[in-house]
Amino acid sequence: MKTRYDVVILGAGHNGLVAATYLGRAGLSVLLLEKNDYIGGATTSQKVFPDYDAYLSRYSYLVSLFPEKIIRDLGLKLELRRRATGSFTPYVQNGQHGGLLLSNVSEGTSDQSMFELTGNHTEHEKMKKFYGLSRVFAEKVWDTMLEPLLSKEELRRRFDVDAVSREAWRSLAEEPLGRTIERYLQNDLVRGLVFTDAKIGVFTHPHDPSLLQNRCFLYHLIGNKTGEWKVPVGGMGAVARELEQAGRKSGAEFLTNVEIRRLDVNGNKDTVAFDVDGTAQTVEARFLLVNFGRNVLARFLGKLFQPDPTDEGSVFKINMLLRRLPKLKAARYPTDEAFCGTFHSDEGYEQMNLSYEQASRGRLPDKLPCEVYCHTLTDDTILSPELREQGFHTMTLFGLDTPWRLFSRDNETMRKQAEKKFLESMNQWLEEPLEDCLAVARNGNLCLESKSPVDIEESLGMYHGNIFQDAPTWPFATSIEQAGKWGVETEWENVFLCGSSALRGGAVSGIPGHNAAKKVLGAMATEMARNSERERVDVSCRS
């Protein structure tokens, strides 16, 4: 290890790895410092239940926002598989159990299932028209995610070409999303199904004046201009391993089990003091990239962190290993077809308005909305051959309307209560309790792991358990100062954010890692140009 590097990156999550690879390939010396004993941050796969040879992605699961350009640039060998089912939403109608199944491969299946729910074909056509707005938005915005920020007005002008484009801008960037959903859709279940993408991870409602719901929705719908979420073969661990390999090939150096003691960013050079393997070390850096939240950076620098109220996290995660998939009360739908996509429970539009209202008053909602998906129905490589043969599966539950504030005083008690309610939400649609299908550890415990926002903050440092680090940002500059910048800048000249807390950060995207690398390379080019100009002037003066 040297004592001076061009770039030191704090945190070897996927964004840090993306930045390291770009910078290493550009010929810069790069050092990544990671507090854990593994590389990849939240994008790793782990043996969550030690008695079983199954590797679960503990925190992140699907890929949508990771740009194909970054995959090509870095030569990553990733296989992202399409899920045959987009979503399945069970319901009871006229005393009978049914389900709304939206297929990724059969338009006819989706249309028939929608007709059985609504009694007409209009709702499905309206839903497709609504989603057409997000496709228009994605077409015009996606490529800008890897470029300096456009001003809001400059981006808006790109939509001022026809009625549909103007409607897309107005509906998604200017007015509360709830207005658009209520204007286009009539069925409560369909409205709720659409709105869930505006709530996952954040605490918001359809008519939130902050438009947090709009920003969250866009993050879920613009990825690679399609918005489709795909399954990474081998789990998120495969993504992390591929990025780590690319980073090492680029020449970047890695240190794990690092405890940062001090950051000095106020002098002429940035320095990082840390302990590794019991030895104190100090390195200098021309540029410092931060791959953790602004809250953690503020703590290291002894600064006051001032979050926005919309930064609070609101997600509850349950990881499960099942001996078998449970049977559905809606018997006409094969279990593997229903759980292959995103399985929605208690996510009706009015139901979620009620659960939001109850959580806002400081109580755990009576019914907790959630969605579940089964990775192994699309990719079973995360299981050993023996577990595959025995019919084992992994299952992941994402719970909504569970803000950090509900768990901050007594996390242990509230976590148990929430876990029980989420299982009850799922069990209402099943012929057998989900608990009866779970694998059992040697000590007799069920193979089920719950994570509240408090647990997520303690494990990953994400402010109040927000899986985006901060509230999702708009894909454009919201101030004059931001326009033309990369969205990674901080108040310190050569300190840049390369993780989810950067503008246009969040989710497994690699976008802020790419943008931070571009910022560094641009800054170096500017510095070289200035030095060349000084040399030219000096030579001219001497002449």
N, C-alpha and C positions, 0 to 999 in steps of 0.2 A: 504494500500500500504506500502510495506517495503522500506527501504532505500538502500538495496543491493540485487541484483539478480544475479543468475548465468549468465543469458542472457537477454539483453534488445534489442528488435527489433524495429527499426525505420521504421514505415510504415506497415499498416495492409492490404496490398494487398494480392493476393492469394499466392504469394511466401512466404511472411512473415507468413501467416497462416499455410502453409505446414511446414515451419521450426519450428514454435512454437509447432505444434502438435507432431512432432517427438521428440523434445527436452523435452517437458512436459511429454511425455510417458516414457522418459528415466529417469525421476525423477528430472529433473532440474527445478529451479524456473525461470519463464519466464514472462517478461512484454512487451506487445506490445503498442507502442505509435503511435497514428494516428491523423493527422492534421484535417481530415474531421470529420463530425458528424455521419459518417457511416463507416462500415467495408467493405473491399473488393477492394478498389482502383478502377482500371479500369475494374474490373470484376463484377461490380454491375449492377443492373437493376434499372431504375428510371422512374418516371412518367414524362417523358420529356414534354408532352403536358398536363398541369394540368386539362384541361376541360374534358379529356377522361381517362377512367380507363384502361390504357394500359401501360405496363411496358417494356420499351425498354432498351436493352443493349447499352448504349450510345457510348462506345468505342470499345468493343470486342464482338464477336458474335458467332464464331464457335470454336469447340474444335478438335484438331488433335494431338498436341504434349504432351498432358497430359498423362503421362505413366500409363498404367493399373496397374503396380506394386505399384505406389503411391496410387492409388484408393483402391487397396486391402490392402496395409499396414495400411492405415488410416481408413479403413472400411467405405469409403464414399458411400452414396446411391445416385448415379448419374445415370440418364437415358440419354444416348446419342443416338439419333435417326439418322438413315441413311436417306439421301435425295434420293428420287427416281430418280431425275435428277442430273447428275454431273454438266453439263453446257449446256447453250443454247447460240448460237452466231448467231444473225440475219445477213443477207446479201442480196444484190441485185445482181442477175445474169440474164443476157439476159432480163433486164427490169422487172424481176419478183422478188417479195420478197420471200425469203426462209430462212431457219435456219438450223444450224448444231446442232443437239441435241445428246449429249453423255449421255447415260443412265447409272445409277448405277446398274440397275436390269435386263437390256435386252441387251445382246451383239448384237443381231440381229438388234435392233432399231438403235444402234450406227453405225453399219456397213452400213445399208441402208442409213442413213442420211449422212454419209461420202461419200458414192458412189454418191449421188445426188449432192453433192458439187463438187467433184473432177472428176467424171466420171470413176473412177477406184476403185479397192479394195486395191491397193498397198499402198496408203497413210495411210490407217487405220492400215494395218499390220506394216508399218514402224513406225507409232506413238506408237503402242503397244511395238514394239521392243525397241524404245527409252525409254519409261517409264519402260521397263524391267531393264534398267541400274540403275534407281533410286531405284527399288525394291532390286536389288543386293546390292546397297550401303546401303540401310536401314537395310537389313538383317545382314550385317557385322558391322554396326555402332550403331544401336539403343540401344542395351544393354549397350554399353560403356558410354552412356550419363549419367548414374547413377553410374559411377565409376571414379576413378582418371584418369586424362588425359593421353592418350597414346601419344607417340611421333609420328610425321607424318610418319617417316620411319617404325616404328613398325606397325602402322595401314596399311600402304601401303603393307607390306608383307602379310597381311591377304587377300589381293586381288590378290596376285601372285599365283593363283591356277589354273586358266583356262583363256581362251581368253576373255570370256564375262566379268569376274570379272576385268581383267586388263583394258578392254575397259571402264568399269564403272568408275574405278579410274581415268584413263586418261581424260575421257570426263567431269567428274564432279569436280575433284579436282586439275587438272593441266592445262587444256587449257580453254580459254574463252568459255562459254556455247554457244555463237552464232555459233561457228564452228560446234559443234555437231548438233545443231538444223538444220543448213543449210546442213549438211551432210546427215541427216536422212530424212528430210521433204522438200517437194517442194512447197506445197500450202501456199500462203502468210497468209491466214486466220488461217490455222492450225498452222503455225509457231508462229503467234502472240498469239494464244490461249495457246500454250505451254509456251511461254516466259513470260506471265503475272505473273506467280508465281515467277519469278526472279526479278520482279520490285515492287511488292506491298510493300509500306512503305518506299522504298529507291529510290535514284535517280541514275539510272545506265542505261547501254545499252548493247547490246549483246556481243560486243567485248571489254568491259571495262577491261583494263590490271590489275586492282586491284582484279578482280574476285569477286567483291561484288555481281554481279548477280548470280554467282555459289552458294555463301554462302546463299543468300536469297532463291534461288530455293530449296536447300537442306532442309532448315527449313520448307518449305511447302510440301515436298514430303517424309520425312522419318518417320513421326509420327506413333508410334506403328507398324512400319515395313510395313504399308500399305499406309500412307500418306493421307488417306481419312479424310475429314473434316466433322464432325458430328454436329448435332444440340442439344444443351443441353436443355432438357425439363424444362420449367420454366425460360428459359433465363440464362444469365450469373449470374443473381442474385441468382439462385438456387445453382450454383457452390459456390459462395461466402458464402451463408448461411450454406451450408453443411460443408465447411471448417471452418467457424467460430464456428459452433457447436462442431466440432471435437477438435478445439483448446481449447475451454472452458472446454470440458470434460477432456482434458489432464492436466488441472490445470493452464493453461496460464491465466494471467490477462490482461485486455484490458482497455486502456484509450483513449477516443476520444476527439476532440476539443483541441488537444494539440498543443501548439506553442513552438517549440524548440528554446531556447535562446542561448545555448552554448554547444559545445562538447569539452571534454578534453580527448585526447587519447595519450598524450605524457608522462604521468607519469607512476607510477607502477600500476595504476588502471584507468579504463575508467569511466568517469562521464558524465551524461547528465543533463543539467539544462533546465527546461521547465516551462511553465505556463499552468495550466489547471483550468478552471472555475475561473479564476482570482486569483488563488493561485500559488505562485512560489514554485517549487519542485526541488529537486536534488536527483538523484539515482546513485548508483555505479553499475558497471557490470563487471563480469570477462570477458565476451565476448560481443561485440557489433556487431549486424547484421544490415546491411544497406539495406533497401528495396526501395531505390530510386537511381537515376542516379549518376554517378561519378561527374557530373557537380554540383549537389546539395550538395553532400558531400564536394566537394572542397570549395564551398561557405561557408558552416558551419565552415570549418576548416581554412578559410582564405588563402587557397592555390590557385595557378594558375591552371585553368583547360585547358588542351591542347588537344582539340578534333582532330580527324583525319578528313580530308575533306569528307570521305565516311560516317561520322556520321550524316550528314544532313538528316532530315526527308523529305519525299515527298509523302504525302497522304492527300487527301481532303475527308472529310466524310460528308454525308448528311443523317440524320435520318428523316423518313417520316411516317405519319399515313394516310392510305388511306381509303376512304369510300368504294371503290371497286377497283378491279384490272383493269388496262387499257387493251383494246383489241389490238391485234397485227395485223400489215399489213400482216404478214405471217400467213394467216387465217387458214391454215391446222393444225397448232399447237395450242392445247388448252393453254389458258393463264396460267392456274395454273401449267401446265407441264413445260412451259418455265421459269417461275419465281421461281419454286420450287428449282432449282439448282442455279448456278452462271450465271447470265445473262451478257454477254460481249458486250460492245459497243465501236466502234472505236479502237479496239485493234488488228488490222492487224499488221503484222510484220513491214512493211515499214512505215505504219502510225505512229507507236510508235517510230520508228527511227526519223521521222520528228518531232514529238511532243517533243522528248527529245532534239533534236538539237535546236528547237525554245526556249524551256525553258532554255537551257544552255546559250543562248544569252540574257537572262534576260527578256523575254516576255512570256506572257500567250499564249500557243499554240493555233493555229487556231481551231484545233479539239482536244478535251480532251478525252483520253481513260479512260474508267471507267468500273466497274462491279457492279452488283446489285444483292441482294438476298432478298427473302421474308421469314423471320423466321416462320411466322404464317401458311404457307402452310404445314409445317412439324410439328409444335407445336403451337397450338393456345391457350395454357394455359396462355400466357402472356396477353391475352385480357379478359375482363369481359364477362360473358355469353351474356349480351345484345349486346356488340359490335360484338361478334362472330355471333350471330343470324342476325345482320344487314349486315354482309359481310365485316366488316372492316379487314384490314391487315396492318402489319408493313412492311416497305421497307427500306433497307440500301444501300447506294451507297458509293463505295470506288473509289476515283479518283486518277489517276496516273499522273506522270510528272507535279506535282505541288510542287516543292521544296520550302522550307522555305524562301529562298532568294527572291522569287517573292512577298511575303506577308509582308516582314519585314518592309518596309517603310510606306505603307498605307494599313494595313490589312483590314479595313472596305470596302474600295473601291474594292480592288482586290478580296475579298471574294464574293462580290455581282456579279462581273464579272464572276468569276469561276463558281459560282452557276448557273448563267444563261446559260453558255456554257455546263455544264453537263446536264442540263435539255434539252437543244437543242439536245445533243447527244442522249439522250434516246428517245425524241419525234420523231426523224426521223424514228423510227421503229414502232410507235404506230398509231392507227387509231384515237386516241383522245389525246390531250395534257395531260401529266401526272398531270399538275396543276389542271385540271378539276376533277381529281379523288381524290385529297387530301381532308382530313377532314378540317373543318374550325373551328377555335376557336371562342369563344364568342365575342372577340373583332374584328372579321373579318379577322384575319391573317390566312394564310394557315399553317397547321401543318407540318412544314418543318424546320429543324434545321441544319445549316451548320457549320462545324468546319474546319478551315485551320490549317496548321502546327503551326502557331503562336498561335492560340487558344488552340491547344493541349498542347503546351509547357506551356502556362499560367495556364491551368487547372491541368495538371498532372506533370509538371516539366520535362517532357521528352525533352531532348536536341534537340532544333530546330524541335520539333514536331515529332521526330523519334519514331515510335511505338515500336521499339525494344530497346529503350534507346540509344544504340550505333549501329554501323553497325553490322549486324549478324556475328558471329565468326565461324571459322571452328570447327568441332567436334573433333579436335585433337590439341595437343600442337604445337605451331608454333615457339617455342624457347626451348632451353635446360632447362631454368629455370622453364618453365611451366610443363614439363613432370613429371608425378607422383603426381602432385598437383590436387586439386579439381576445380581450376579455379575461386575460390571465394576470394582468398587472396588479401590483400592490402599491402601497405608499412608499415602499423601498425600491430604489432604482433597479437593482439587479436581482430582486426576489420575485419570483412568479409562481402563481398557483398552477399546478399541473393535474389537479384532481377534480373531484365532483364539485368542489366549492367555487371553481371558476365559472364565469358566465358560459352558458351552454354546456355545463357539466351535468353529472347525474347519470345513473344507470350504467350498464356495461357498454360504453361507447368508444373509449379511446380518444374522443374528440378533444378534451382539454389537454391530454398528453401530446397529441399532434400539434395543437395550437401553441402550447408552451414551447415546444421545440422550435416551431417557426419563429416565435418571438425571440428566442435566444439567437438563432441564426441571423435574424434581421438585425438585432442589436450588434452582433459581431461585425456584420457587413458595414453597418453605419460607423462603428468604431474604426474599422480598417480604412474606410473612406476618409474619415477625419484625419487619421494619422498620415495617410498619403498626401492629403492637402497640406498638412503642416510641413511635411518634408519638402513638398514642392515650393512652398512659400520660403522655407529656410534656404533652400538652394538658390531661389531667385534673389533673396536678400544678399546672400554671400556673393552672388555674381555682380 
